Each structure stands twice: as structure tokens, then as C-alpha cells.
Amino acid sequence: MPPFLGYNKVNRGEGEVIVEIGEERDPLIVIGSHGEGRIMVFTSDPAPHWGSGFVKWEDYSRFWARAVRWVAHEIA
């Protein structure tokens, strides 16, 4: 995954932090569940503002497709 130019600083909650960012190792991607649903939090910008290299990343489409499929319970 390419570097990001910024992100939203959030408090660590009950979710599982699967990707950290910055010197302070802040959450970038957090997953969890609520009831029977799944939740994914992405704290940067999936567009050219903070994610200019991210949107050009060769796995950008694959990342989002898999994220949506995971949240929708289509993959484990």
C-alpha cells in the first residue's frame, strides 16, 4: 500500500486495528462487528486529496472490492 498524505486521527475503540499509520501508529484500517453486521473504518481519504498515491496503486480496485465483499459477508 502506498504512503498517505494525511488521515483522520481517531481513538482506538473496540475494533481490531489491522493497519496503522504515522509515527504514533494511529489506526488506518479498523474492522469489527455489530450484531450480525461487520464494520470497516478507513481513516484516510480514498480519493486524490490524501490518497493521491493510493488511488494510483495497482491494487486499489481490488482492495475496495474485497473490503466491500468482507463487510457484506461474502468472504471470510
N, CA, C, O and CB atoms as a CASP TS submission, in Angstrom:
PFRMAT TS
TARGET T0000
AUTHOR 0000-0000-0000
METHOD Language model
MODEL 1
PARENT N/A
ATOM      1  N   MET     1       0.856  -1.168   0.000  1.00  0.00           N
ATOM      2  CA  MET     1       0.000   0.000   0.000  1.00  0.00           C
ATOM      3  C   MET     1       0.903   1.232   0.000  1.00  0.00           C
ATOM      4  O   MET     1       1.834   1.309   0.801  1.00  0.00           O
ATOM      5  CB  MET     1      -0.974  -0.002   1.229  1.00  0.00           C
ATOM      6  N   PRO     2       0.644   2.189  -0.879  1.00  0.00           N
ATOM      7  CA  PRO     2       1.481   3.390  -0.935  1.00  0.00           C
ATOM      8  C   PRO     2       1.274   4.308   0.276  1.00  0.00           C
ATOM      9  O   PRO     2       0.306   4.139   1.018  1.00  0.00           O
ATOM     10  CB  PRO     2       1.191   4.160  -2.214  1.00  0.00           C
ATOM     11  N   PRO     3       2.167   5.267   0.477  1.00  0.00           N
ATOM     12  CA  PRO     3       2.011   6.184   1.613  1.00  0.00           C
ATOM     13  C   PRO     3       0.828   7.135   1.428  1.00  0.00           C
ATOM     14  O   PRO     3       0.381   7.373   0.306  1.00  0.00           O
ATOM     15  CB  PRO     3       3.290   6.989   1.812  1.00  0.00           C
ATOM     16  N   PHE     4       0.332   7.672   2.535  1.00  0.00           N
ATOM     17  CA  PHE     4      -0.775   8.621   2.527  1.00  0.00           C
ATOM     18  C   PHE     4      -0.260   9.988   2.955  1.00  0.00           C
ATOM     19  O   PHE     4       0.702  10.084   3.717  1.00  0.00           O
ATOM     20  CB  PHE     4      -1.925   8.146   3.457  1.00  0.00           C
ATOM     21  N   LEU     5      -0.901  11.040   2.467  1.00  0.00           N
ATOM     22  CA  LEU     5      -0.507  12.403   2.807  1.00  0.00           C
ATOM     23  C   LEU     5      -1.196  12.897   4.069  1.00  0.00           C
ATOM     24  O   LEU     5      -0.844  13.957   4.586  1.00  0.00           O
ATOM     25  CB  LEU     5      -0.815  13.336   1.658  1.00  0.00           C
ATOM     26  N   GLY     6      -2.164  12.154   4.572  1.00  0.00           N
ATOM     27  CA  GLY     6      -2.862  12.538   5.790  1.00  0.00           C
ATOM     28  C   GLY     6      -3.913  11.515   6.157  1.00  0.00           C
ATOM     29  O   GLY     6      -4.190  10.580   5.405  1.00  0.00           O
ATOM     30  N   TYR     7      -4.493  11.710   7.330  1.00  0.00           N
ATOM     31  CA  TYR     7      -5.537  10.816   7.819  1.00  0.00           C
ATOM     32  C   TYR     7      -6.253  11.485   8.980  1.00  0.00           C
ATOM     33  O   TYR     7      -5.758  12.462   9.541  1.00  0.00           O
ATOM     34  CB  TYR     7      -4.948   9.444   8.249  1.00  0.00           C
ATOM     35  N   ASN     8      -7.399  10.967   9.333  1.00  0.00           N
ATOM     36  CA  ASN     8      -8.159  11.454  10.480  1.00  0.00           C
ATOM     37  C   ASN     8      -7.705  10.709  11.719  1.00  0.00           C
ATOM     38  O   ASN     8      -7.728   9.479  11.754  1.00  0.00           O
ATOM     39  CB  ASN     8      -9.687  11.281  10.260  1.00  0.00           C
ATOM     40  N   LYS     9      -7.296  11.444  12.725  1.00  0.00           N
ATOM     41  CA  LYS     9      -6.840  10.842  13.977  1.00  0.00           C
ATOM     42  C   LYS     9      -8.075  10.418  14.771  1.00  0.00           C
ATOM     43  O   LYS     9      -8.973  11.224  15.012  1.00  0.00           O
ATOM     44  CB  LYS     9      -5.944  11.841  14.806  1.00  0.00           C
ATOM     45  N   VAL    10      -8.111   9.159  15.171  1.00  0.00           N
ATOM     46  CA  VAL    10      -9.250   8.625  15.920  1.00  0.00           C
ATOM     47  C   VAL    10      -8.766   7.900  17.167  1.00  0.00           C
ATOM     48  O   VAL    10      -7.608   7.490  17.249  1.00  0.00           O
ATOM     49  CB  VAL    10     -10.087   7.674  15.039  1.00  0.00           C
ATOM     50  N   ASN    11      -9.649   7.748  18.124  1.00  0.00           N
ATOM     51  CA  ASN    11      -9.342   6.968  19.317  1.00  0.00           C
ATOM     52  C   ASN    11      -9.483   5.488  19.001  1.00  0.00           C
ATOM     53  O   ASN    11     -10.323   5.087  18.196  1.00  0.00           O
ATOM     54  CB  ASN    11     -10.264   7.366  20.495  1.00  0.00           C
ATOM     55  N   ARG    12      -8.663   4.701  19.635  1.00  0.00           N
ATOM     56  CA  ARG    12      -8.797   3.253  19.485  1.00  0.00           C
ATOM     57  C   ARG    12     -10.040   2.819  20.241  1.00  0.00           C
ATOM     58  O   ARG    12     -10.215   3.153  21.413  1.00  0.00           O
ATOM     59  CB  ARG    12      -7.526   2.497  20.006  1.00  0.00           C
ATOM     60  N   GLY    13     -10.885   2.088  19.575  1.00  0.00           N
ATOM     61  CA  GLY    13     -12.101   1.593  20.193  1.00  0.00           C
ATOM     62  C   GLY    13     -12.017   0.101  20.413  1.00  0.00           C
ATOM     63  O   GLY    13     -10.956  -0.434  20.736  1.00  0.00           O
ATOM     64  N   GLU    14     -13.117  -0.552  20.241  1.00  0.00           N
ATOM     65  CA  GLU    14     -13.168  -1.998  20.469  1.00  0.00           C
ATOM     66  C   GLU    14     -12.812  -2.806  19.238  1.00  0.00           C
ATOM     67  O   GLU    14     -12.615  -4.017  19.340  1.00  0.00           O
ATOM     68  CB  GLU    14     -14.535  -2.392  20.939  1.00  0.00           C
ATOM     69  N   GLY    15     -12.722  -2.170  18.075  1.00  0.00           N
ATOM     70  CA  GLY    15     -12.415  -2.893  16.849  1.00  0.00           C
ATOM     71  C   GLY    15     -10.975  -3.378  16.805  1.00  0.00           C
ATOM     72  O   GLY    15     -10.151  -3.016  17.646  1.00  0.00           O
ATOM     73  N   GLU    16     -10.695  -4.194  15.818  1.00  0.00           N
ATOM     74  CA  GLU    16      -9.346  -4.726  15.616  1.00  0.00           C
ATOM     75  C   GLU    16      -8.607  -3.851  14.610  1.00  0.00           C
ATOM     76  O   GLU    16      -9.006  -3.759  13.449  1.00  0.00           O
ATOM     77  CB  GLU    16      -9.395  -6.205  15.126  1.00  0.00           C
ATOM     78  N   VAL    17      -7.540  -3.213  15.052  1.00  0.00           N
ATOM     79  CA  VAL    17      -6.732  -2.381  14.160  1.00  0.00           C
ATOM     80  C   VAL    17      -5.901  -3.324  13.301  1.00  0.00           C
ATOM     81  O   VAL    17      -5.080  -4.085  13.814  1.00  0.00           O
ATOM     82  CB  VAL    17      -5.816  -1.372  14.965  1.00  0.00           C
ATOM     83  N   ILE    18      -6.120  -3.268  11.983  1.00  0.00           N
ATOM     84  CA  ILE    18      -5.356  -4.167  11.117  1.00  0.00           C
ATOM     85  C   ILE    18      -4.270  -3.448  10.328  1.00  0.00           C
ATOM     86  O   ILE    18      -3.360  -4.088   9.802  1.00  0.00           O
ATOM     87  CB  ILE    18      -6.286  -4.868  10.163  1.00  0.00           C
ATOM     88  N   VAL    19      -4.361  -2.096  10.239  1.00  0.00           N
ATOM     89  CA  VAL    19      -3.298  -1.307   9.617  1.00  0.00           C
ATOM     90  C   VAL    19      -3.134  -0.029  10.429  1.00  0.00           C
ATOM     91  O   VAL    19      -4.114   0.640  10.757  1.00  0.00           O
ATOM     92  CB  VAL    19      -3.621  -0.987   8.108  1.00  0.00           C
ATOM     93  N   GLU    20      -1.894   0.299  10.750  1.00  0.00           N
ATOM     94  CA  GLU    20      -1.578   1.523  11.493  1.00  0.00           C
ATOM     95  C   GLU    20      -0.849   2.495  10.579  1.00  0.00           C
ATOM     96  O   GLU    20      -0.299   2.111   9.547  1.00  0.00           O
ATOM     97  CB  GLU    20      -0.719   1.208  12.751  1.00  0.00           C
ATOM     98  N   ILE    21      -0.857   3.781  10.984  1.00  0.00           N
ATOM     99  CA  ILE    21      -0.227   4.815  10.170  1.00  0.00           C
ATOM    100  C   ILE    21       0.468   5.837  11.070  1.00  0.00           C
ATOM    101  O   ILE    21       0.056   6.047  12.210  1.00  0.00           O
ATOM    102  CB  ILE    21      -1.272   5.510   9.264  1.00  0.00           C
ATOM    103  N   GLY    22       1.501   6.456  10.563  1.00  0.00           N
ATOM    104  CA  GLY    22       2.188   7.534  11.269  1.00  0.00           C
ATOM    105  C   GLY    22       3.129   7.054  12.349  1.00  0.00           C
ATOM    106  O   GLY    22       3.159   5.879  12.714  1.00  0.00           O
ATOM    107  N   GLU    23       3.897   8.007  12.846  1.00  0.00           N
ATOM    108  CA  GLU    23       4.873   7.704  13.892  1.00  0.00           C
ATOM    109  C   GLU    23       4.210   7.226  15.174  1.00  0.00           C
ATOM    110  O   GLU    23       4.788   6.439  15.924  1.00  0.00           O
ATOM    111  CB  GLU    23       5.721   8.925  14.181  1.00  0.00           C
ATOM    112  N   GLU    24       2.993   7.703  15.422  1.00  0.00           N
ATOM    113  CA  GLU    24       2.275   7.306  16.641  1.00  0.00           C
ATOM    114  C   GLU    24       1.467   6.025  16.458  1.00  0.00           C
ATOM    115  O   GLU    24       0.753   5.594  17.363  1.00  0.00           O
ATOM    116  CB  GLU    24       1.351   8.425  17.084  1.00  0.00           C
ATOM    117  N   ARG    25       1.587   5.426  15.283  1.00  0.00           N
ATOM    118  CA  ARG    25       0.903   4.164  14.974  1.00  0.00           C
ATOM    119  C   ARG    25      -0.600   4.279  15.222  1.00  0.00           C
ATOM    120  O   ARG    25      -1.203   3.461  15.916  1.00  0.00           O
ATOM    121  CB  ARG    25       1.488   3.014  15.815  1.00  0.00           C
ATOM    122  N   ASP    26      -1.184   5.322  14.631  1.00  0.00           N
ATOM    123  CA  ASP    26      -2.624   5.531  14.723  1.00  0.00           C
ATOM    124  C   ASP    26      -3.357   4.542  13.822  1.00  0.00           C
ATOM    125  O   ASP    26      -2.779   4.041  12.857  1.00  0.00           O
ATOM    126  CB  ASP    26      -2.989   6.978  14.343  1.00  0.00           C
ATOM    127  N   PRO    27      -4.620   4.256  14.124  1.00  0.00           N
ATOM    128  CA  PRO    27      -5.388   3.343  13.278  1.00  0.00           C
ATOM    129  C   PRO    27      -5.607   3.923  11.877  1.00  0.00           C
ATOM    130  O   PRO    27      -5.987   5.085  11.738  1.00  0.00           O
ATOM    131  CB  PRO    27      -6.737   3.032  13.931  1.00  0.00           C
ATOM    132  N   LEU    28      -5.371   3.122  10.851  1.00  0.00           N
ATOM    133  CA  LEU    28      -5.712   3.478   9.473  1.00  0.00           C
ATOM    134  C   LEU    28      -6.907   2.645   9.026  1.00  0.00           C
ATOM    135  O   LEU    28      -7.861   3.168   8.450  1.00  0.00           O
ATOM    136  CB  LEU    28      -4.499   3.262   8.519  1.00  0.00           C
ATOM    137  N   ILE    29      -6.844   1.341   9.296  1.00  0.00           N
ATOM    138  CA  ILE    29      -7.963   0.456   8.972  1.00  0.00           C
ATOM    139  C   ILE    29      -8.320  -0.339  10.218  1.00  0.00           C
ATOM    140  O   ILE    29      -7.468  -0.982  10.831  1.00  0.00           O
ATOM    141  CB  ILE    29      -7.611  -0.498   7.780  1.00  0.00           C
ATOM    142  N   VAL    30      -9.593  -0.282  10.579  1.00  0.00           N
ATOM    143  CA  VAL    30     -10.107  -0.989  11.749  1.00  0.00           C
ATOM    144  C   VAL    30     -11.310  -1.809  11.303  1.00  0.00           C
ATOM    145  O   VAL    30     -12.149  -1.329  10.541  1.00  0.00           O
ATOM    146  CB  VAL    30     -10.492   0.006  12.905  1.00  0.00           C
ATOM    147  N   ILE    31     -11.389  -3.045  11.779  1.00  0.00           N
ATOM    148  CA  ILE    31     -12.542  -3.885  11.469  1.00  0.00           C
ATOM    149  C   ILE    31     -13.205  -4.322  12.772  1.00  0.00           C
ATOM    150  O   ILE    31     -12.582  -4.345  13.833  1.00  0.00           O
ATOM    151  CB  ILE    31     -12.122  -5.122  10.620  1.00  0.00           C
ATOM    152  N   GLY    32     -14.459  -4.661  12.663  1.00  0.00           N
ATOM    153  CA  GLY    32     -15.186  -5.117  13.828  1.00  0.00           C
ATOM    154  C   GLY    32     -16.551  -5.621  13.432  1.00  0.00           C
ATOM    155  O   GLY    32     -16.841  -5.817  12.252  1.00  0.00           O
ATOM    156  N   SER    33     -17.381  -5.829  14.423  1.00  0.00           N
ATOM    157  CA  SER    33     -18.732  -6.296  14.155  1.00  0.00           C
ATOM    158  C   SER    33     -19.702  -5.588  15.087  1.00  0.00           C
ATOM    159  O   SER    33     -19.330  -5.068  16.140  1.00  0.00           O
ATOM    160  CB  SER    33     -18.832  -7.831  14.321  1.00  0.00           C
ATOM    161  N   HIS    34     -20.950  -5.587  14.663  1.00  0.00           N
ATOM    162  CA  HIS    34     -22.038  -5.038  15.471  1.00  0.00           C
ATOM    163  C   HIS    34     -23.258  -5.897  15.178  1.00  0.00           C
ATOM    164  O   HIS    34     -23.769  -5.912  14.058  1.00  0.00           O
ATOM    165  CB  HIS    34     -22.308  -3.502  15.154  1.00  0.00           C
ATOM    166  N   GLY    35     -23.709  -6.602  16.185  1.00  0.00           N
ATOM    167  CA  GLY    35     -24.797  -7.556  15.944  1.00  0.00           C
ATOM    168  C   GLY    35     -24.320  -8.602  14.956  1.00  0.00           C
ATOM    169  O   GLY    35     -23.279  -9.227  15.161  1.00  0.00           O
ATOM    170  N   GLU    36     -25.066  -8.794  13.896  1.00  0.00           N
ATOM    171  CA  GLU    36     -24.667  -9.741  12.854  1.00  0.00           C
ATOM    172  C   GLU    36     -23.911  -9.063  11.722  1.00  0.00           C
ATOM    173  O   GLU    36     -23.508  -9.723  10.765  1.00  0.00           O
ATOM    174  CB  GLU    36     -25.885 -10.451  12.298  1.00  0.00           C
ATOM    175  N   GLY    37     -23.714  -7.737  11.821  1.00  0.00           N
ATOM    176  CA  GLY    37     -23.047  -6.992  10.755  1.00  0.00           C
ATOM    177  C   GLY    37     -21.559  -6.827  10.995  1.00  0.00           C
ATOM    178  O   GLY    37     -21.057  -7.027  12.101  1.00  0.00           O
ATOM    179  N   ARG    38     -20.877  -6.460   9.939  1.00  0.00           N
ATOM    180  CA  ARG    38     -19.447  -6.170  10.006  1.00  0.00           C
ATOM    181  C   ARG    38     -19.214  -4.695   9.730  1.00  0.00           C
ATOM    182  O   ARG    38     -19.989  -4.046   9.028  1.00  0.00           O
ATOM    183  CB  ARG    38     -18.656  -7.042   9.003  1.00  0.00           C
ATOM    184  N   ILE    39     -18.132  -4.182  10.294  1.00  0.00           N
ATOM    185  CA  ILE    39     -17.792  -2.770  10.166  1.00  0.00           C
ATOM    186  C   ILE    39     -16.335  -2.657   9.744  1.00  0.00           C
ATOM    187  O   ILE    39     -15.478  -3.400  10.222  1.00  0.00           O
ATOM    188  CB  ILE    39     -18.048  -2.005  11.498  1.00  0.00           C
ATOM    189  N   MET    40     -16.064  -1.717   8.842  1.00  0.00           N
ATOM    190  CA  MET    40     -14.683  -1.389   8.486  1.00  0.00           C
ATOM    191  C   MET    40     -14.557   0.131   8.496  1.00  0.00           C
ATOM    192  O   MET    40     -15.378   0.839   7.913  1.00  0.00           O
ATOM    193  CB  MET    40     -14.284  -1.991   7.077  1.00  0.00           C
ATOM    194  N   VAL    41     -13.522   0.617   9.165  1.00  0.00           N
ATOM    195  CA  VAL    41     -13.237   2.049   9.216  1.00  0.00           C
ATOM    196  C   VAL    41     -11.924   2.289   8.491  1.00  0.00           C
ATOM    197  O   VAL    41     -10.928   1.613   8.746  1.00  0.00           O
ATOM    198  CB  VAL    41     -13.172   2.572  10.693  1.00  0.00           C
ATOM    199  N   PHE    42     -11.932   3.253   7.591  1.00  0.00           N
ATOM    200  CA  PHE    42     -10.738   3.663   6.850  1.00  0.00           C
ATOM    201  C   PHE    42     -10.544   5.138   7.152  1.00  0.00           C
ATOM    202  O   PHE    42     -11.379   5.954   6.760  1.00  0.00           O
ATOM    203  CB  PHE    42     -10.875   3.392   5.285  1.00  0.00           C
ATOM    204  N   THR    43      -9.462   5.509   7.841  1.00  0.00           N
ATOM    205  CA  THR    43      -9.339   6.862   8.372  1.00  0.00           C
ATOM    206  C   THR    43      -8.638   7.860   7.451  1.00  0.00           C
ATOM    207  O   THR    43      -8.448   9.012   7.841  1.00  0.00           O
ATOM    208  CB  THR    43      -8.612   6.807   9.653  1.00  0.00           C
ATOM    209  N   SER    44      -8.255   7.457   6.258  1.00  0.00           N
ATOM    210  CA  SER    44      -7.659   8.415   5.335  1.00  0.00           C
ATOM    211  C   SER    44      -8.673   8.771   4.256  1.00  0.00           C
ATOM    212  O   SER    44      -9.876   8.596   4.449  1.00  0.00           O
ATOM    213  CB  SER    44      -6.363   7.847   4.705  1.00  0.00           C
ATOM    214  N   ASP    45      -8.199   9.261   3.142  1.00  0.00           N
ATOM    215  CA  ASP    45      -9.044   9.699   2.045  1.00  0.00           C
ATOM    216  C   ASP    45      -8.870   8.733   0.883  1.00  0.00           C
ATOM    217  O   ASP    45      -7.758   8.590   0.373  1.00  0.00           O
ATOM    218  CB  ASP    45      -8.704  11.154   1.619  1.00  0.00           C
ATOM    219  N   PRO    46      -9.939   8.064   0.449  1.00  0.00           N
ATOM    220  CA  PRO    46      -9.807   7.129  -0.666  1.00  0.00           C
ATOM    221  C   PRO    46      -9.765   7.839  -2.014  1.00  0.00           C
ATOM    222  O   PRO    46      -9.867   7.190  -3.056  1.00  0.00           O
ATOM    223  CB  PRO    46     -10.951   6.138  -0.648  1.00  0.00           C
ATOM    224  N   ALA    47      -9.619   9.145  -2.009  1.00  0.00           N
ATOM    225  CA  ALA    47      -9.576   9.951  -3.228  1.00  0.00           C
ATOM    226  C   ALA    47      -8.245  10.703  -3.302  1.00  0.00           C
ATOM    227  O   ALA    47      -7.417  10.571  -2.400  1.00  0.00           O
ATOM    228  CB  ALA    47     -10.771  10.946  -3.275  1.00  0.00           C
ATOM    229  N   PRO    48      -8.028  11.482  -4.351  1.00  0.00           N
ATOM    230  CA  PRO    48      -6.724  12.117  -4.540  1.00  0.00           C
ATOM    231  C   PRO    48      -6.259  13.114  -3.471  1.00  0.00           C
ATOM    232  O   PRO    48      -5.081  13.469  -3.479  1.00  0.00           O
ATOM    233  CB  PRO    48      -6.740  12.803  -5.809  1.00  0.00           C
ATOM    234  N   HIS    49      -7.097  13.578  -2.569  1.00  0.00           N
ATOM    235  CA  HIS    49      -6.648  14.568  -1.579  1.00  0.00           C
ATOM    236  C   HIS    49      -5.479  14.024  -0.740  1.00  0.00           C
ATOM    237  O   HIS    49      -4.338  14.442  -0.933  1.00  0.00           O
ATOM    238  CB  HIS    49      -7.822  14.970  -0.654  1.00  0.00           C
ATOM    239  N   TRP    50      -5.756  13.100   0.184  1.00  0.00           N
ATOM    240  CA  TRP    50      -4.689  12.495   0.995  1.00  0.00           C
ATOM    241  C   TRP    50      -4.170  11.209   0.377  1.00  0.00           C
ATOM    242  O   TRP    50      -3.081  10.745   0.714  1.00  0.00           O
ATOM    243  CB  TRP    50      -5.190  12.216   2.406  1.00  0.00           C
ATOM    244  N   GLY    51      -4.938  10.647  -0.512  1.00  0.00           N
ATOM    245  CA  GLY    51      -4.580   9.339  -1.059  1.00  0.00           C
ATOM    246  C   GLY    51      -4.147   9.383  -2.508  1.00  0.00           C
ATOM    247  O   GLY    51      -4.480   8.483  -3.279  1.00  0.00           O
ATOM    248  N   SER    52      -3.407  10.418  -2.895  1.00  0.00           N
ATOM    249  CA  SER    52      -3.034  10.557  -4.308  1.00  0.00           C
ATOM    250  C   SER    52      -2.268   9.343  -4.832  1.00  0.00           C
ATOM    251  O   SER    52      -2.502   8.908  -5.960  1.00  0.00           O
ATOM    252  CB  SER    52      -2.193  11.810  -4.501  1.00  0.00           C
ATOM    253  N   GLY    53      -1.369   8.797  -4.036  1.00  0.00           N
ATOM    254  CA  GLY    53      -0.671   7.579  -4.452  1.00  0.00           C
ATOM    255  C   GLY    53      -1.552   6.354  -4.315  1.00  0.00           C
ATOM    256  O   GLY    53      -1.410   5.390  -5.067  1.00  0.00           O
ATOM    257  N   PHE    54      -2.460   6.394  -3.358  1.00  0.00           N
ATOM    258  CA  PHE    54      -3.359   5.265  -3.094  1.00  0.00           C
ATOM    259  C   PHE    54      -4.281   5.014  -4.281  1.00  0.00           C
ATOM    260  O   PHE    54      -4.473   3.865  -4.678  1.00  0.00           O
ATOM    261  CB  PHE    54      -4.190   5.522  -1.827  1.00  0.00           C
ATOM    262  N   VAL    55      -4.857   6.075  -4.855  1.00  0.00           N
ATOM    263  CA  VAL    55      -5.783   5.884  -5.970  1.00  0.00           C
ATOM    264  C   VAL    55      -5.068   5.400  -7.226  1.00  0.00           C
ATOM    265  O   VAL    55      -5.705   4.864  -8.133  1.00  0.00           O
ATOM    266  CB  VAL    55      -6.521   7.180  -6.266  1.00  0.00           C
ATOM    267  N   LYS    56      -3.754   5.583  -7.286  1.00  0.00           N
ATOM    268  CA  LYS    56      -2.972   5.105  -8.435  1.00  0.00           C
ATOM    269  C   LYS    56      -2.367   3.723  -8.182  1.00  0.00           C
ATOM    270  O   LYS    56      -1.759   3.136  -9.076  1.00  0.00           O
ATOM    271  CB  LYS    56      -1.859   6.100  -8.764  1.00  0.00           C
ATOM    272  N   TRP    57      -2.533   3.218  -6.987  1.00  0.00           N
ATOM    273  CA  TRP    57      -1.988   1.919  -6.594  1.00  0.00           C
ATOM    274  C   TRP    57      -2.609   0.824  -7.451  1.00  0.00           C
ATOM    275  O   TRP    57      -3.812   0.842  -7.708  1.00  0.00           O
ATOM    276  CB  TRP    57      -2.242   1.643  -5.090  1.00  0.00           C
ATOM    277  N   GLU    58      -1.804  -0.114  -7.887  1.00  0.00           N
ATOM    278  CA  GLU    58      -2.289  -1.180  -8.774  1.00  0.00           C
ATOM    279  C   GLU    58      -3.358  -2.059  -8.125  1.00  0.00           C
ATOM    280  O   GLU    58      -4.154  -2.673  -8.835  1.00  0.00           O
ATOM    281  CB  GLU    58      -1.129  -2.047  -9.212  1.00  0.00           C
ATOM    282  N   ASP    59      -3.394  -2.131  -6.798  1.00  0.00           N
ATOM    283  CA  ASP    59      -4.387  -2.954  -6.103  1.00  0.00           C
ATOM    284  C   ASP    59      -5.536  -2.147  -5.507  1.00  0.00           C
ATOM    285  O   ASP    59      -6.295  -2.670  -4.692  1.00  0.00           O
ATOM    286  CB  ASP    59      -3.717  -3.739  -5.013  1.00  0.00           C
ATOM    287  N   TYR    60      -5.674  -0.876  -5.901  1.00  0.00           N
ATOM    288  CA  TYR    60      -6.724  -0.005  -5.361  1.00  0.00           C
ATOM    289  C   TYR    60      -8.121  -0.611  -5.537  1.00  0.00           C
ATOM    290  O   TYR    60      -8.866  -0.742  -4.567  1.00  0.00           O
ATOM    291  CB  TYR    60      -6.667   1.363  -6.039  1.00  0.00           C
ATOM    292  N   SER    61      -8.470  -0.976  -6.758  1.00  0.00           N
ATOM    293  CA  SER    61      -9.796  -1.554  -7.019  1.00  0.00           C
ATOM    294  C   SER    61      -9.988  -2.875  -6.292  1.00  0.00           C
ATOM    295  O   SER    61     -11.058  -3.134  -5.741  1.00  0.00           O
ATOM    296  CB  SER    61     -10.000  -1.759  -8.518  1.00  0.00           C
ATOM    297  N   ARG    62      -8.974  -3.697  -6.289  1.00  0.00           N
ATOM    298  CA  ARG    62      -9.043  -4.992  -5.601  1.00  0.00           C
ATOM    299  C   ARG    62      -9.243  -4.796  -4.099  1.00  0.00           C
ATOM    300  O   ARG    62     -10.029  -5.510  -3.476  1.00  0.00           O
ATOM    301  CB  ARG    62      -7.762  -5.813  -5.864  1.00  0.00           C
ATOM    302  N   PHE    63      -8.520  -3.816  -3.511  1.00  0.00           N
ATOM    303  CA  PHE    63      -8.662  -3.528  -2.081  1.00  0.00           C
ATOM    304  C   PHE    63     -10.112  -3.201  -1.743  1.00  0.00           C
ATOM    305  O   PHE    63     -10.689  -3.806  -0.839  1.00  0.00           O
ATOM    306  CB  PHE    63      -7.743  -2.361  -1.668  1.00  0.00           C
ATOM    307  N   TRP    64     -10.709  -2.241  -2.469  1.00  0.00           N
ATOM    308  CA  TRP    64     -12.078  -1.824  -2.162  1.00  0.00           C
ATOM    309  C   TRP    64     -13.095  -2.919  -2.459  1.00  0.00           C
ATOM    310  O   TRP    64     -14.063  -3.076  -1.715  1.00  0.00           O
ATOM    311  CB  TRP    64     -12.429  -0.577  -2.947  1.00  0.00           C
ATOM    312  N   ALA    65     -12.894  -3.672  -3.527  1.00  0.00           N
ATOM    313  CA  ALA    65     -13.812  -4.776  -3.835  1.00  0.00           C
ATOM    314  C   ALA    65     -13.794  -5.820  -2.721  1.00  0.00           C
ATOM    315  O   ALA    65     -14.847  -6.300  -2.302  1.00  0.00           O
ATOM    316  CB  ALA    65     -13.439  -5.431  -5.183  1.00  0.00           C
ATOM    317  N   ARG    66     -12.615  -6.167  -2.247  1.00  0.00           N
ATOM    318  CA  ARG    66     -12.511  -7.147  -1.160  1.00  0.00           C
ATOM    319  C   ARG    66     -13.056  -6.583   0.146  1.00  0.00           C
ATOM    320  O   ARG    66     -13.677  -7.314   0.917  1.00  0.00           O
ATOM    321  CB  ARG    66     -11.055  -7.585  -0.971  1.00  0.00           C
ATOM    322  N   ALA    67     -12.835  -5.295   0.409  1.00  0.00           N
ATOM    323  CA  ALA    67     -13.358  -4.672   1.630  1.00  0.00           C
ATOM    324  C   ALA    67     -14.884  -4.722   1.641  1.00  0.00           C
ATOM    325  O   ALA    67     -15.489  -5.081   2.651  1.00  0.00           O
ATOM    326  CB  ALA    67     -12.869  -3.208   1.747  1.00  0.00           C
ATOM    327  N   VAL    68     -15.494  -4.368   0.537  1.00  0.00           N
ATOM    328  CA  VAL    68     -16.960  -4.386   0.451  1.00  0.00           C
ATOM    329  C   VAL    68     -17.484  -5.808   0.559  1.00  0.00           C
ATOM    330  O   VAL    68     -18.483  -6.050   1.235  1.00  0.00           O
ATOM    331  CB  VAL    68     -17.437  -3.746  -0.865  1.00  0.00           C
ATOM    332  N   ARG    69     -16.829  -6.739  -0.094  1.00  0.00           N
ATOM    333  CA  ARG    69     -17.253  -8.146  -0.012  1.00  0.00           C
ATOM    334  C   ARG    69     -17.121  -8.672   1.413  1.00  0.00           C
ATOM    335  O   ARG    69     -17.965  -9.445   1.866  1.00  0.00           O
ATOM    336  CB  ARG    69     -16.423  -9.018  -0.974  1.00  0.00           C
ATOM    337  N   TRP    70     -16.071  -8.262   2.124  1.00  0.00           N
ATOM    338  CA  TRP    70     -15.896  -8.704   3.512  1.00  0.00           C
ATOM    339  C   TRP    70     -17.006  -8.130   4.384  1.00  0.00           C
ATOM    340  O   TRP    70     -17.618  -8.861   5.162  1.00  0.00           O
ATOM    341  CB  TRP    70     -14.506  -8.280   4.056  1.00  0.00           C
ATOM    342  N   VAL    71     -17.272  -6.837   4.265  1.00  0.00           N
ATOM    343  CA  VAL    71     -18.326  -6.211   5.066  1.00  0.00           C
ATOM    344  C   VAL    71     -19.683  -6.851   4.764  1.00  0.00           C
ATOM    345  O   VAL    71     -20.517  -6.987   5.659  1.00  0.00           O
ATOM    346  CB  VAL    71     -18.379  -4.691   4.796  1.00  0.00           C
ATOM    347  N   ALA    72     -19.904  -7.241   3.513  1.00  0.00           N
ATOM    348  CA  ALA    72     -21.171  -7.849   3.095  1.00  0.00           C
ATOM    349  C   ALA    72     -21.241  -9.342   3.412  1.00  0.00           C
ATOM    350  O   ALA    72     -22.191 -10.008   2.998  1.00  0.00           O
ATOM    351  CB  ALA    72     -21.377  -7.638   1.610  1.00  0.00           C
ATOM    352  N   HIS    73     -20.272  -9.874   4.126  1.00  0.00           N
ATOM    353  CA  HIS    73     -20.213 -11.298   4.493  1.00  0.00           C
ATOM    354  C   HIS    73     -20.071 -12.218   3.283  1.00  0.00           C
ATOM    355  O   HIS    73     -20.443 -13.389   3.356  1.00  0.00           O
ATOM    356  CB  HIS    73     -21.458 -11.682   5.271  1.00  0.00           C
ATOM    357  N   GLU    74     -19.546 -11.714   2.186  1.00  0.00           N
ATOM    358  CA  GLU    74     -19.354 -12.574   1.023  1.00  0.00           C
ATOM    359  C   GLU    74     -18.036 -13.347   1.090  1.00  0.00           C
ATOM    360  O   GLU    74     -17.870 -14.361   0.412  1.00  0.00           O
ATOM    361  CB  GLU    74     -19.400 -11.744  -0.247  1.00  0.00           C
ATOM    362  N   ILE    75     -17.089 -12.856   1.922  1.00  0.00           N
ATOM    363  CA  ILE    75     -15.834 -13.573   2.143  1.00  0.00           C
ATOM    364  C   ILE    75     -15.534 -13.568   3.639  1.00  0.00           C
ATOM    365  O   ILE    75     -15.977 -12.689   4.379  1.00  0.00           O
ATOM    366  CB  ILE    75     -14.657 -12.927   1.331  1.00  0.00           C
ATOM    367  N   ALA    76     -14.779 -14.561   4.058  1.00  0.00           N
ATOM    368  CA  ALA    76     -14.450 -14.690   5.486  1.00  0.00           C
ATOM    369  C   ALA    76     -13.335 -13.771   5.881  1.00  0.00           C
ATOM    370  O   ALA    76     -12.934 -13.752   7.044  1.00  0.00           O
ATOM    371  CB  ALA    76     -14.073 -16.112   5.823  1.00  0.00           C
TER
END
